[in-house]
Amino acid sequence: MTQRKKAIHKVVMTEGKRQIIANLLSEYDIKSANDIQEALKDLLSGTIKEIME
């Protein structure tokens, strides 16, 4: 019996996504992995707050 490899989901990098990333890098002054983590915490907490209101 042969095993099949799982298909890997490939993300298509559109111009819109590139712009969002550029805006996030600028807004949060991201320079490191820790900066990314802090930005994600901020975005997630804001999203949860909006959902609950």
ModelCIF file with pLDDT and N, C-alpha, C, O atoms, coordinates in Angstrom:
data_MODEL
#
_entry.id   MODEL 
#
_entity.id                         1 
_entity.type                       polymer 
_entity.pdbx_number_of_molecules   1 
#
_entity_poly.entity_id                      1 
_entity_poly.type                           'polypeptide(L)' 
_entity_poly.nstd_linkage                   no 
_entity_poly.nstd_monomer                   no 
_entity_poly.pdbx_seq_one_letter_code       MTQRKKAIHKVVMTEGKRQIIANLLSEYDIKSANDIQEALKDLLSGTIKEIME 
_entity_poly.pdbx_seq_one_letter_code_can   MTQRKKAIHKVVMTEGKRQIIANLLSEYDIKSANDIQEALKDLLSGTIKEIME 
_entity_poly.pdbx_strand_id                 A 
#
loop_
_entity_poly_seq.entity_id 
_entity_poly_seq.num 
_entity_poly_seq.mon_id 
_entity_poly_seq.hetero 
1 1  MET n 
1 2  THR n 
1 3  GLN n 
1 4  ARG n 
1 5  LYS n 
1 6  LYS n 
1 7  ALA n 
1 8  ILE n 
1 9  HIS n 
1 10 LYS n 
1 11 VAL n 
1 12 VAL n 
1 13 MET n 
1 14 THR n 
1 15 GLU n 
1 16 GLY n 
1 17 LYS n 
1 18 ARG n 
1 19 GLN n 
1 20 ILE n 
1 21 ILE n 
1 22 ALA n 
1 23 ASN n 
1 24 LEU n 
1 25 LEU n 
1 26 SER n 
1 27 GLU n 
1 28 TYR n 
1 29 ASP n 
1 30 ILE n 
1 31 LYS n 
1 32 SER n 
1 33 ALA n 
1 34 ASN n 
1 35 ASP n 
1 36 ILE n 
1 37 GLN n 
1 38 GLU n 
1 39 ALA n 
1 40 LEU n 
1 41 LYS n 
1 42 ASP n 
1 43 LEU n 
1 44 LEU n 
1 45 SER n 
1 46 GLY n 
1 47 THR n 
1 48 ILE n 
1 49 LYS n 
1 50 GLU n 
1 51 ILE n 
1 52 MET n 
1 53 GLU n 
#
_struct_asym.id          A 
_struct_asym.entity_id   1 
#
loop_
_ma_qa_metric.id 
_ma_qa_metric.mode 
_ma_qa_metric.name 
_ma_qa_metric.software_group_id 
_ma_qa_metric.type 
1 global pLDDT . pLDDT 
2 local  pLDDT . pLDDT 
#
_ma_qa_metric_global.metric_id      1 
_ma_qa_metric_global.metric_value   88.55 
_ma_qa_metric_global.model_id       1 
_ma_qa_metric_global.ordinal_id     1 
#
loop_
_ma_qa_metric_local.label_asym_id 
_ma_qa_metric_local.label_comp_id 
_ma_qa_metric_local.label_seq_id 
_ma_qa_metric_local.metric_id 
_ma_qa_metric_local.metric_value 
_ma_qa_metric_local.model_id 
_ma_qa_metric_local.ordinal_id 
A MET 1  2 54.00 1 1  
A THR 2  2 63.00 1 2  
A GLN 3  2 71.00 1 3  
A ARG 4  2 73.00 1 4  
A LYS 5  2 74.00 1 5  
A LYS 6  2 77.00 1 6  
A ALA 7  2 74.00 1 7  
A ILE 8  2 81.00 1 8  
A HIS 9  2 80.00 1 9  
A LYS 10 2 85.00 1 10 
A VAL 11 2 83.00 1 11 
A VAL 12 2 89.00 1 12 
A MET 13 2 91.00 1 13 
A THR 14 2 95.00 1 14 
A GLU 15 2 96.00 1 15 
A GLY 16 2 96.00 1 16 
A LYS 17 2 93.00 1 17 
A ARG 18 2 95.00 1 18 
A GLN 19 2 97.00 1 19 
A ILE 20 2 93.00 1 20 
A ILE 21 2 92.00 1 21 
A ALA 22 2 95.00 1 22 
A ASN 23 2 95.00 1 23 
A LEU 24 2 91.00 1 24 
A LEU 25 2 92.00 1 25 
A SER 26 2 94.00 1 26 
A GLU 27 2 94.00 1 27 
A TYR 28 2 94.00 1 28 
A ASP 29 2 93.00 1 29 
A ILE 30 2 92.00 1 30 
A LYS 31 2 92.00 1 31 
A SER 32 2 94.00 1 32 
A ALA 33 2 94.00 1 33 
A ASN 34 2 96.00 1 34 
A ASP 35 2 94.00 1 35 
A ILE 36 2 92.00 1 36 
A GLN 37 2 94.00 1 37 
A GLU 38 2 94.00 1 38 
A ALA 39 2 94.00 1 39 
A LEU 40 2 92.00 1 40 
A LYS 41 2 93.00 1 41 
A ASP 42 2 93.00 1 42 
A LEU 43 2 91.00 1 43 
A LEU 44 2 93.00 1 44 
A SER 45 2 92.00 1 45 
A GLY 46 2 86.00 1 46 
A THR 47 2 89.00 1 47 
A ILE 48 2 90.00 1 48 
A LYS 49 2 87.00 1 49 
A GLU 50 2 87.00 1 50 
A ILE 51 2 89.00 1 51 
A MET 52 2 89.00 1 52 
A GLU 53 2 86.00 1 53 
#
loop_
_atom_site.group_PDB 
_atom_site.id 
_atom_site.type_symbol 
_atom_site.label_atom_id 
_atom_site.label_alt_id 
_atom_site.label_comp_id 
_atom_site.label_asym_id 
_atom_site.label_entity_id 
_atom_site.label_seq_id 
_atom_site.pdbx_PDB_ins_code 
_atom_site.Cartn_x 
_atom_site.Cartn_y 
_atom_site.Cartn_z 
_atom_site.occupancy 
_atom_site.B_iso_or_equiv 
_atom_site.pdbx_formal_charge 
_atom_site.auth_seq_id 
_atom_site.auth_comp_id 
_atom_site.auth_asym_id 
_atom_site.auth_atom_id 
_atom_site.pdbx_PDB_model_num 
ATOM 1   N N  . MET A 1 1  ? 0.846   -1.179 0.000  1.00 54.00 ? 1  MET A N  1 
ATOM 2   C CA . MET A 1 1  ? 0.000   0.000  0.000  1.00 54.00 ? 1  MET A CA 1 
ATOM 3   C C  . MET A 1 1  ? 0.895   1.247  0.000  1.00 54.00 ? 1  MET A C  1 
ATOM 4   O O  . MET A 1 1  ? 1.841   1.334  0.783  1.00 54.00 ? 1  MET A O  1 
ATOM 5   N N  . THR A 1 2  ? 0.599   2.186  -0.859 1.00 63.00 ? 2  THR A N  1 
ATOM 6   C CA . THR A 1 2  ? 1.389   3.417  -0.917 1.00 63.00 ? 2  THR A CA 1 
ATOM 7   C C  . THR A 1 2  ? 0.697   4.514  -0.124 1.00 63.00 ? 2  THR A C  1 
ATOM 8   O O  . THR A 1 2  ? -0.530  4.602  -0.075 1.00 63.00 ? 2  THR A O  1 
ATOM 9   N N  . GLN A 1 3  ? 1.519   5.342  0.490  1.00 71.00 ? 3  GLN A N  1 
ATOM 10  C CA . GLN A 1 3  ? 0.971   6.467  1.233  1.00 71.00 ? 3  GLN A CA 1 
ATOM 11  C C  . GLN A 1 3  ? 1.049   7.712  0.380  1.00 71.00 ? 3  GLN A C  1 
ATOM 12  O O  . GLN A 1 3  ? 2.041   7.945  -0.311 1.00 71.00 ? 3  GLN A O  1 
ATOM 13  N N  . ARG A 1 4  ? 0.013   8.499  0.432  1.00 73.00 ? 4  ARG A N  1 
ATOM 14  C CA . ARG A 1 4  ? 0.004   9.761  -0.294 1.00 73.00 ? 4  ARG A CA 1 
ATOM 15  C C  . ARG A 1 4  ? 0.419   10.878 0.636  1.00 73.00 ? 4  ARG A C  1 
ATOM 16  O O  . ARG A 1 4  ? 0.031   10.905 1.804  1.00 73.00 ? 4  ARG A O  1 
ATOM 17  N N  . LYS A 1 5  ? 1.198   11.788 0.120  1.00 74.00 ? 5  LYS A N  1 
ATOM 18  C CA . LYS A 1 5  ? 1.568   12.960 0.900  1.00 74.00 ? 5  LYS A CA 1 
ATOM 19  C C  . LYS A 1 5  ? 0.404   13.922 0.920  1.00 74.00 ? 5  LYS A C  1 
ATOM 20  O O  . LYS A 1 5  ? -0.335  14.049 -0.056 1.00 74.00 ? 5  LYS A O  1 
ATOM 21  N N  . LYS A 1 6  ? 0.248   14.600 2.044  1.00 77.00 ? 6  LYS A N  1 
ATOM 22  C CA . LYS A 1 6  ? -0.811  15.597 2.148  1.00 77.00 ? 6  LYS A CA 1 
ATOM 23  C C  . LYS A 1 6  ? -0.460  16.781 1.266  1.00 77.00 ? 6  LYS A C  1 
ATOM 24  O O  . LYS A 1 6  ? 0.701   17.178 1.166  1.00 77.00 ? 6  LYS A O  1 
ATOM 25  N N  . ALA A 1 7  ? -1.462  17.331 0.638  1.00 74.00 ? 7  ALA A N  1 
ATOM 26  C CA . ALA A 1 7  ? -1.256  18.523 -0.186 1.00 74.00 ? 7  ALA A CA 1 
ATOM 27  C C  . ALA A 1 7  ? -0.912  19.697 0.719  1.00 74.00 ? 7  ALA A C  1 
ATOM 28  O O  . ALA A 1 7  ? -1.506  19.873 1.783  1.00 74.00 ? 7  ALA A O  1 
ATOM 29  N N  . ILE A 1 8  ? 0.032   20.476 0.291  1.00 81.00 ? 8  ILE A N  1 
ATOM 30  C CA . ILE A 1 8  ? 0.432   21.658 1.050  1.00 81.00 ? 8  ILE A CA 1 
ATOM 31  C C  . ILE A 1 8  ? -0.353  22.840 0.517  1.00 81.00 ? 8  ILE A C  1 
ATOM 32  O O  . ILE A 1 8  ? -0.391  23.092 -0.687 1.00 81.00 ? 8  ILE A O  1 
ATOM 33  N N  . HIS A 1 9  ? -0.984  23.566 1.444  1.00 80.00 ? 9  HIS A N  1 
ATOM 34  C CA . HIS A 1 9  ? -1.749  24.751 1.062  1.00 80.00 ? 9  HIS A CA 1 
ATOM 35  C C  . HIS A 1 9  ? -0.766  25.871 0.745  1.00 80.00 ? 9  HIS A C  1 
ATOM 36  O O  . HIS A 1 9  ? 0.006   26.288 1.609  1.00 80.00 ? 9  HIS A O  1 
ATOM 37  N N  . LYS A 1 10 ? -0.792  26.341 -0.450 1.00 85.00 ? 10 LYS A N  1 
ATOM 38  C CA . LYS A 1 10 ? 0.103   27.430 -0.838 1.00 85.00 ? 10 LYS A CA 1 
ATOM 39  C C  . LYS A 1 10 ? -0.683  28.733 -0.853 1.00 85.00 ? 10 LYS A C  1 
ATOM 40  O O  . LYS A 1 10 ? -1.743  28.835 -1.471 1.00 85.00 ? 10 LYS A O  1 
ATOM 41  N N  . VAL A 1 11 ? -0.146  29.712 -0.168 1.00 83.00 ? 11 VAL A N  1 
ATOM 42  C CA . VAL A 1 11 ? -0.782  31.012 -0.077 1.00 83.00 ? 11 VAL A CA 1 
ATOM 43  C C  . VAL A 1 11 ? -0.386  31.836 -1.296 1.00 83.00 ? 11 VAL A C  1 
ATOM 44  O O  . VAL A 1 11 ? 0.792   31.947 -1.635 1.00 83.00 ? 11 VAL A O  1 
ATOM 45  N N  . VAL A 1 12 ? -1.375  32.398 -1.934 1.00 89.00 ? 12 VAL A N  1 
ATOM 46  C CA . VAL A 1 12 ? -1.118  33.270 -3.073 1.00 89.00 ? 12 VAL A CA 1 
ATOM 47  C C  . VAL A 1 12 ? -0.929  34.679 -2.536 1.00 89.00 ? 12 VAL A C  1 
ATOM 48  O O  . VAL A 1 12 ? -1.825  35.227 -1.893 1.00 89.00 ? 12 VAL A O  1 
ATOM 49  N N  . MET A 1 13 ? 0.222   35.262 -2.796 1.00 91.00 ? 13 MET A N  1 
ATOM 50  C CA . MET A 1 13 ? 0.530   36.606 -2.306 1.00 91.00 ? 13 MET A CA 1 
ATOM 51  C C  . MET A 1 13 ? 0.025   37.615 -3.334 1.00 91.00 ? 13 MET A C  1 
ATOM 52  O O  . MET A 1 13 ? 0.664   37.866 -4.356 1.00 91.00 ? 13 MET A O  1 
ATOM 53  N N  . THR A 1 14 ? -1.132  38.179 -3.032 1.00 95.00 ? 14 THR A N  1 
ATOM 54  C CA . THR A 1 14 ? -1.724  39.170 -3.925 1.00 95.00 ? 14 THR A CA 1 
ATOM 55  C C  . THR A 1 14 ? -1.194  40.562 -3.574 1.00 95.00 ? 14 THR A C  1 
ATOM 56  O O  . THR A 1 14 ? -0.582  40.751 -2.523 1.00 95.00 ? 14 THR A O  1 
ATOM 57  N N  . GLU A 1 15 ? -1.424  41.500 -4.429 1.00 96.00 ? 15 GLU A N  1 
ATOM 58  C CA . GLU A 1 15 ? -0.998  42.878 -4.160 1.00 96.00 ? 15 GLU A CA 1 
ATOM 59  C C  . GLU A 1 15 ? -1.708  43.431 -2.932 1.00 96.00 ? 15 GLU A C  1 
ATOM 60  O O  . GLU A 1 15 ? -1.115  44.186 -2.162 1.00 96.00 ? 15 GLU A O  1 
ATOM 61  N N  . GLY A 1 16 ? -2.965  43.066 -2.742 1.00 96.00 ? 16 GLY A N  1 
ATOM 62  C CA . GLY A 1 16 ? -3.707  43.511 -1.570 1.00 96.00 ? 16 GLY A CA 1 
ATOM 63  C C  . GLY A 1 16 ? -3.080  42.998 -0.282 1.00 96.00 ? 16 GLY A C  1 
ATOM 64  O O  . GLY A 1 16 ? -2.967  43.734 0.698  1.00 96.00 ? 16 GLY A O  1 
ATOM 65  N N  . LYS A 1 17 ? -2.670  41.723 -0.287 1.00 93.00 ? 17 LYS A N  1 
ATOM 66  C CA . LYS A 1 17 ? -2.019  41.147 0.891  1.00 93.00 ? 17 LYS A CA 1 
ATOM 67  C C  . LYS A 1 17 ? -0.679  41.820 1.142  1.00 93.00 ? 17 LYS A C  1 
ATOM 68  O O  . LYS A 1 17 ? -0.321  42.084 2.290  1.00 93.00 ? 17 LYS A O  1 
ATOM 69  N N  . ARG A 1 18 ? 0.058   42.095 0.087  1.00 95.00 ? 18 ARG A N  1 
ATOM 70  C CA . ARG A 1 18 ? 1.340   42.792 0.241  1.00 95.00 ? 18 ARG A CA 1 
ATOM 71  C C  . ARG A 1 18 ? 1.138   44.162 0.883  1.00 95.00 ? 18 ARG A C  1 
ATOM 72  O O  . ARG A 1 18 ? 1.938   44.582 1.719  1.00 95.00 ? 18 ARG A O  1 
ATOM 73  N N  . GLN A 1 19 ? 0.083   44.849 0.497  1.00 97.00 ? 19 GLN A N  1 
ATOM 74  C CA . GLN A 1 19 ? -0.206  46.168 1.051  1.00 97.00 ? 19 GLN A CA 1 
ATOM 75  C C  . GLN A 1 19 ? -0.583  46.083 2.526  1.00 97.00 ? 19 GLN A C  1 
ATOM 76  O O  . GLN A 1 19 ? -0.155  46.911 3.329  1.00 97.00 ? 19 GLN A O  1 
ATOM 77  N N  . ILE A 1 20 ? -1.381  45.085 2.878  1.00 93.00 ? 20 ILE A N  1 
ATOM 78  C CA . ILE A 1 20 ? -1.753  44.885 4.285  1.00 93.00 ? 20 ILE A CA 1 
ATOM 79  C C  . ILE A 1 20 ? -0.504  44.627 5.121  1.00 93.00 ? 20 ILE A C  1 
ATOM 80  O O  . ILE A 1 20 ? -0.345  45.209 6.194  1.00 93.00 ? 20 ILE A O  1 
ATOM 81  N N  . ILE A 1 21 ? 0.374   43.766 4.639  1.00 92.00 ? 21 ILE A N  1 
ATOM 82  C CA . ILE A 1 21 ? 1.610   43.458 5.358  1.00 92.00 ? 21 ILE A CA 1 
ATOM 83  C C  . ILE A 1 21 ? 2.472   44.703 5.502  1.00 92.00 ? 21 ILE A C  1 
ATOM 84  O O  . ILE A 1 21 ? 3.013   44.963 6.577  1.00 92.00 ? 21 ILE A O  1 
ATOM 85  N N  . ALA A 1 22 ? 2.603   45.470 4.434  1.00 95.00 ? 22 ALA A N  1 
ATOM 86  C CA . ALA A 1 22 ? 3.394   46.705 4.487  1.00 95.00 ? 22 ALA A CA 1 
ATOM 87  C C  . ALA A 1 22 ? 2.816   47.669 5.518  1.00 95.00 ? 22 ALA A C  1 
ATOM 88  O O  . ALA A 1 22 ? 3.560   48.302 6.267  1.00 95.00 ? 22 ALA A O  1 
ATOM 89  N N  . ASN A 1 23 ? 1.496   47.779 5.554  1.00 95.00 ? 23 ASN A N  1 
ATOM 90  C CA . ASN A 1 23 ? 0.846   48.656 6.532  1.00 95.00 ? 23 ASN A CA 1 
ATOM 91  C C  . ASN A 1 23 ? 1.084   48.184 7.966  1.00 95.00 ? 23 ASN A C  1 
ATOM 92  O O  . ASN A 1 23 ? 1.338   48.996 8.855  1.00 95.00 ? 23 ASN A O  1 
ATOM 93  N N  . LEU A 1 24 ? 1.003   46.876 8.189  1.00 91.00 ? 24 LEU A N  1 
ATOM 94  C CA . LEU A 1 24 ? 1.244   46.335 9.526  1.00 91.00 ? 24 LEU A CA 1 
ATOM 95  C C  . LEU A 1 24 ? 2.692   46.560 9.960  1.00 91.00 ? 24 LEU A C  1 
ATOM 96  O O  . LEU A 1 24 ? 2.950   46.936 11.104 1.00 91.00 ? 24 LEU A O  1 
ATOM 97  N N  . LEU A 1 25 ? 3.635   46.329 9.044  1.00 92.00 ? 25 LEU A N  1 
ATOM 98  C CA . LEU A 1 25 ? 5.043   46.551 9.356  1.00 92.00 ? 25 LEU A CA 1 
ATOM 99  C C  . LEU A 1 25 ? 5.287   48.001 9.746  1.00 92.00 ? 25 LEU A C  1 
ATOM 100 O O  . LEU A 1 25 ? 6.052   48.289 10.668 1.00 92.00 ? 25 LEU A O  1 
ATOM 101 N N  . SER A 1 26 ? 4.639   48.897 9.046  1.00 94.00 ? 26 SER A N  1 
ATOM 102 C CA . SER A 1 26 ? 4.802   50.318 9.321  1.00 94.00 ? 26 SER A CA 1 
ATOM 103 C C  . SER A 1 26 ? 4.099   50.723 10.619 1.00 94.00 ? 26 SER A C  1 
ATOM 104 O O  . SER A 1 26 ? 4.682   51.409 11.458 1.00 94.00 ? 26 SER A O  1 
ATOM 105 N N  . GLU A 1 27 ? 2.858   50.301 10.776 1.00 94.00 ? 27 GLU A N  1 
ATOM 106 C CA . GLU A 1 27 ? 2.049   50.680 11.941 1.00 94.00 ? 27 GLU A CA 1 
ATOM 107 C C  . GLU A 1 27 ? 2.669   50.206 13.253 1.00 94.00 ? 27 GLU A C  1 
ATOM 108 O O  . GLU A 1 27 ? 2.684   50.937 14.243 1.00 94.00 ? 27 GLU A O  1 
ATOM 109 N N  . TYR A 1 28 ? 3.182   48.973 13.251 1.00 94.00 ? 28 TYR A N  1 
ATOM 110 C CA . TYR A 1 28 ? 3.715   48.384 14.475 1.00 94.00 ? 28 TYR A CA 1 
ATOM 111 C C  . TYR A 1 28 ? 5.239   48.446 14.556 1.00 94.00 ? 28 TYR A C  1 
ATOM 112 O O  . TYR A 1 28 ? 5.824   47.937 15.512 1.00 94.00 ? 28 TYR A O  1 
ATOM 113 N N  . ASP A 1 29 ? 5.882   49.051 13.581 1.00 93.00 ? 29 ASP A N  1 
ATOM 114 C CA . ASP A 1 29 ? 7.348   49.169 13.552 1.00 93.00 ? 29 ASP A CA 1 
ATOM 115 C C  . ASP A 1 29 ? 7.998   47.807 13.827 1.00 93.00 ? 29 ASP A C  1 
ATOM 116 O O  . ASP A 1 29 ? 8.848   47.678 14.708 1.00 93.00 ? 29 ASP A O  1 
ATOM 117 N N  . ILE A 1 30 ? 7.585   46.806 13.062 1.00 92.00 ? 30 ILE A N  1 
ATOM 118 C CA . ILE A 1 30 ? 8.023   45.430 13.272 1.00 92.00 ? 30 ILE A CA 1 
ATOM 119 C C  . ILE A 1 30 ? 9.452   45.242 12.780 1.00 92.00 ? 30 ILE A C  1 
ATOM 120 O O  . ILE A 1 30 ? 9.781   45.510 11.624 1.00 92.00 ? 30 ILE A O  1 
ATOM 121 N N  . LYS A 1 31 ? 10.287  44.771 13.701 1.00 92.00 ? 31 LYS A N  1 
ATOM 122 C CA . LYS A 1 31 ? 11.698  44.513 13.395 1.00 92.00 ? 31 LYS A CA 1 
ATOM 123 C C  . LYS A 1 31 ? 12.124  43.103 13.803 1.00 92.00 ? 31 LYS A C  1 
ATOM 124 O O  . LYS A 1 31 ? 13.175  42.624 13.376 1.00 92.00 ? 31 LYS A O  1 
ATOM 125 N N  . SER A 1 32 ? 11.311  42.437 14.629 1.00 94.00 ? 32 SER A N  1 
ATOM 126 C CA . SER A 1 32 ? 11.699  41.122 15.145 1.00 94.00 ? 32 SER A CA 1 
ATOM 127 C C  . SER A 1 32 ? 10.470  40.229 15.295 1.00 94.00 ? 32 SER A C  1 
ATOM 128 O O  . SER A 1 32 ? 9.331   40.671 15.145 1.00 94.00 ? 32 SER A O  1 
ATOM 129 N N  . ALA A 1 33 ? 10.738  38.960 15.593 1.00 94.00 ? 33 ALA A N  1 
ATOM 130 C CA . ALA A 1 33 ? 9.647   38.014 15.829 1.00 94.00 ? 33 ALA A CA 1 
ATOM 131 C C  . ALA A 1 33 ? 8.827   38.431 17.044 1.00 94.00 ? 33 ALA A C  1 
ATOM 132 O O  . ALA A 1 33 ? 7.609   38.251 17.062 1.00 94.00 ? 33 ALA A O  1 
ATOM 133 N N  . ASN A 1 34 ? 9.484   38.985 18.056 1.00 96.00 ? 34 ASN A N  1 
ATOM 134 C CA . ASN A 1 34 ? 8.776   39.453 19.242 1.00 96.00 ? 34 ASN A CA 1 
ATOM 135 C C  . ASN A 1 34 ? 7.831   40.604 18.885 1.00 96.00 ? 34 ASN A C  1 
ATOM 136 O O  . ASN A 1 34 ? 6.722   40.684 19.414 1.00 96.00 ? 34 ASN A O  1 
ATOM 137 N N  . ASP A 1 35 ? 8.267   41.487 17.996 1.00 94.00 ? 35 ASP A N  1 
ATOM 138 C CA . ASP A 1 35 ? 7.399   42.577 17.538 1.00 94.00 ? 35 ASP A CA 1 
ATOM 139 C C  . ASP A 1 35 ? 6.151   42.031 16.847 1.00 94.00 ? 35 ASP A C  1 
ATOM 140 O O  . ASP A 1 35 ? 5.054   42.563 17.021 1.00 94.00 ? 35 ASP A O  1 
ATOM 141 N N  . ILE A 1 36 ? 6.322   40.981 16.073 1.00 92.00 ? 36 ILE A N  1 
ATOM 142 C CA . ILE A 1 36 ? 5.180   40.348 15.392 1.00 92.00 ? 36 ILE A CA 1 
ATOM 143 C C  . ILE A 1 36 ? 4.221   39.785 16.436 1.00 92.00 ? 36 ILE A C  1 
ATOM 144 O O  . ILE A 1 36 ? 3.006   39.953 16.327 1.00 92.00 ? 36 ILE A O  1 
ATOM 145 N N  . GLN A 1 37 ? 4.768   39.122 17.442 1.00 94.00 ? 37 GLN A N  1 
ATOM 146 C CA . GLN A 1 37 ? 3.939   38.539 18.503 1.00 94.00 ? 37 GLN A CA 1 
ATOM 147 C C  . GLN A 1 37 ? 3.139   39.614 19.225 1.00 94.00 ? 37 GLN A C  1 
ATOM 148 O O  . GLN A 1 37 ? 1.953   39.430 19.495 1.00 94.00 ? 37 GLN A O  1 
ATOM 149 N N  . GLU A 1 38 ? 3.776   40.727 19.537 1.00 94.00 ? 38 GLU A N  1 
ATOM 150 C CA . GLU A 1 38 ? 3.090   41.819 20.228 1.00 94.00 ? 38 GLU A CA 1 
ATOM 151 C C  . GLU A 1 38 ? 2.007   42.437 19.345 1.00 94.00 ? 38 GLU A C  1 
ATOM 152 O O  . GLU A 1 38 ? 0.923   42.769 19.825 1.00 94.00 ? 38 GLU A O  1 
ATOM 153 N N  . ALA A 1 39 ? 2.299   42.586 18.067 1.00 94.00 ? 39 ALA A N  1 
ATOM 154 C CA . ALA A 1 39 ? 1.304   43.134 17.142 1.00 94.00 ? 39 ALA A CA 1 
ATOM 155 C C  . ALA A 1 39 ? 0.094   42.210 17.043 1.00 94.00 ? 39 ALA A C  1 
ATOM 156 O O  . ALA A 1 39 ? -1.045  42.677 17.031 1.00 94.00 ? 39 ALA A O  1 
ATOM 157 N N  . LEU A 1 40 ? 0.336   40.903 16.974 1.00 92.00 ? 40 LEU A N  1 
ATOM 158 C CA . LEU A 1 40 ? -0.767  39.946 16.899 1.00 92.00 ? 40 LEU A CA 1 
ATOM 159 C C  . LEU A 1 40 ? -1.606  39.966 18.167 1.00 92.00 ? 40 LEU A C  1 
ATOM 160 O O  . LEU A 1 40 ? -2.831  39.865 18.100 1.00 92.00 ? 40 LEU A O  1 
ATOM 161 N N  . LYS A 1 41 ? -0.961  40.095 19.327 1.00 93.00 ? 41 LYS A N  1 
ATOM 162 C CA . LYS A 1 41 ? -1.708  40.201 20.595 1.00 93.00 ? 41 LYS A CA 1 
ATOM 163 C C  . LYS A 1 41 ? -2.610  41.427 20.564 1.00 93.00 ? 41 LYS A C  1 
ATOM 164 O O  . LYS A 1 41 ? -3.776  41.359 20.952 1.00 93.00 ? 41 LYS A O  1 
ATOM 165 N N  . ASP A 1 42 ? -2.070  42.533 20.107 1.00 93.00 ? 42 ASP A N  1 
ATOM 166 C CA . ASP A 1 42 ? -2.836  43.771 20.045 1.00 93.00 ? 42 ASP A CA 1 
ATOM 167 C C  . ASP A 1 42 ? -4.022  43.634 19.096 1.00 93.00 ? 42 ASP A C  1 
ATOM 168 O O  . ASP A 1 42 ? -5.140  44.029 19.427 1.00 93.00 ? 42 ASP A O  1 
ATOM 169 N N  . LEU A 1 43 ? -3.774  43.082 17.932 1.00 91.00 ? 43 LEU A N  1 
ATOM 170 C CA . LEU A 1 43 ? -4.846  42.911 16.950 1.00 91.00 ? 43 LEU A CA 1 
ATOM 171 C C  . LEU A 1 43 ? -5.915  41.945 17.449 1.00 91.00 ? 43 LEU A C  1 
ATOM 172 O O  . LEU A 1 43 ? -7.108  42.188 17.269 1.00 91.00 ? 43 LEU A O  1 
ATOM 173 N N  . LEU A 1 44 ? -5.489  40.853 18.073 1.00 93.00 ? 44 LEU A N  1 
ATOM 174 C CA . LEU A 1 44 ? -6.446  39.858 18.565 1.00 93.00 ? 44 LEU A CA 1 
ATOM 175 C C  . LEU A 1 44 ? -7.285  40.422 19.700 1.00 93.00 ? 44 LEU A C  1 
ATOM 176 O O  . LEU A 1 44 ? -8.498  40.214 19.746 1.00 93.00 ? 44 LEU A O  1 
ATOM 177 N N  . SER A 1 45 ? -6.635  41.141 20.621 1.00 92.00 ? 45 SER A N  1 
ATOM 178 C CA . SER A 1 45 ? -7.399  41.690 21.743 1.00 92.00 ? 45 SER A CA 1 
ATOM 179 C C  . SER A 1 45 ? -8.413  42.717 21.254 1.00 92.00 ? 45 SER A C  1 
ATOM 180 O O  . SER A 1 45 ? -9.532  42.777 21.764 1.00 92.00 ? 45 SER A O  1 
ATOM 181 N N  . GLY A 1 46 ? -8.028  43.525 20.270 1.00 86.00 ? 46 GLY A N  1 
ATOM 182 C CA . GLY A 1 46 ? -8.949  44.486 19.695 1.00 86.00 ? 46 GLY A CA 1 
ATOM 183 C C  . GLY A 1 46 ? -10.119 43.813 19.005 1.00 86.00 ? 46 GLY A C  1 
ATOM 184 O O  . GLY A 1 46 ? -11.256 44.273 19.099 1.00 86.00 ? 46 GLY A O  1 
ATOM 185 N N  . THR A 1 47 ? -9.835  42.722 18.311 1.00 89.00 ? 47 THR A N  1 
ATOM 186 C CA . THR A 1 47 ? -10.888 41.973 17.610 1.00 89.00 ? 47 THR A CA 1 
ATOM 187 C C  . THR A 1 47 ? -11.856 41.357 18.604 1.00 89.00 ? 47 THR A C  1 
ATOM 188 O O  . THR A 1 47 ? -13.070 41.434 18.414 1.00 89.00 ? 47 THR A O  1 
ATOM 189 N N  . ILE A 1 48 ? -11.341 40.751 19.654 1.00 90.00 ? 48 ILE A N  1 
ATOM 190 C CA . ILE A 1 48 ? -12.200 40.127 20.668 1.00 90.00 ? 48 ILE A CA 1 
ATOM 191 C C  . ILE A 1 48 ? -13.071 41.198 21.343 1.00 90.00 ? 48 ILE A C  1 
ATOM 192 O O  . ILE A 1 48 ? -14.258 40.976 21.582 1.00 90.00 ? 48 ILE A O  1 
ATOM 193 N N  . LYS A 1 49 ? -12.484 42.343 21.643 1.00 87.00 ? 49 LYS A N  1 
ATOM 194 C CA . LYS A 1 49 ? -13.247 43.434 22.264 1.00 87.00 ? 49 LYS A CA 1 
ATOM 195 C C  . LYS A 1 49 ? -14.395 43.872 21.357 1.00 87.00 ? 49 LYS A C  1 
ATOM 196 O O  . LYS A 1 49 ? -15.516 44.073 21.824 1.00 87.00 ? 49 LYS A O  1 
ATOM 197 N N  . GLU A 1 50 ? -14.117 44.019 20.068 1.00 87.00 ? 50 GLU A N  1 
ATOM 198 C CA . GLU A 1 50 ? -15.168 44.414 19.108 1.00 87.00 ? 50 GLU A CA 1 
ATOM 199 C C  . GLU A 1 50 ? -16.275 43.387 19.036 1.00 87.00 ? 50 GLU A C  1 
ATOM 200 O O  . GLU A 1 50 ? -17.450 43.746 18.964 1.00 87.00 ? 50 GLU A O  1 
ATOM 201 N N  . ILE A 1 51 ? -15.921 42.125 19.056 1.00 89.00 ? 51 ILE A N  1 
ATOM 202 C CA . ILE A 1 51 ? -16.910 41.042 18.975 1.00 89.00 ? 51 ILE A CA 1 
ATOM 203 C C  . ILE A 1 51 ? -17.832 41.059 20.190 1.00 89.00 ? 51 ILE A C  1 
ATOM 204 O O  . ILE A 1 51 ? -19.038 40.838 20.074 1.00 89.00 ? 51 ILE A O  1 
ATOM 205 N N  . MET A 1 52 ? -17.250 41.323 21.350 1.00 89.00 ? 52 MET A N  1 
ATOM 206 C CA . MET A 1 52 ? -18.023 41.272 22.589 1.00 89.00 ? 52 MET A CA 1 
ATOM 207 C C  . MET A 1 52 ? -18.920 42.493 22.793 1.00 89.00 ? 52 MET A C  1 
ATOM 208 O O  . MET A 1 52 ? -19.862 42.445 23.584 1.00 89.00 ? 52 MET A O  1 
ATOM 209 N N  . GLU A 1 53 ? -18.636 43.575 22.092 1.00 86.00 ? 53 GLU A N  1 
ATOM 210 C CA . GLU A 1 53 ? -19.454 44.790 22.271 1.00 86.00 ? 53 GLU A CA 1 
ATOM 211 C C  . GLU A 1 53 ? -20.713 44.743 21.453 1.00 86.00 ? 53 GLU A C  1 
ATOM 212 O O  . GLU A 1 53 ? -21.507 45.683 21.489 1.00 86.00 ? 53 GLU A O  1 
#
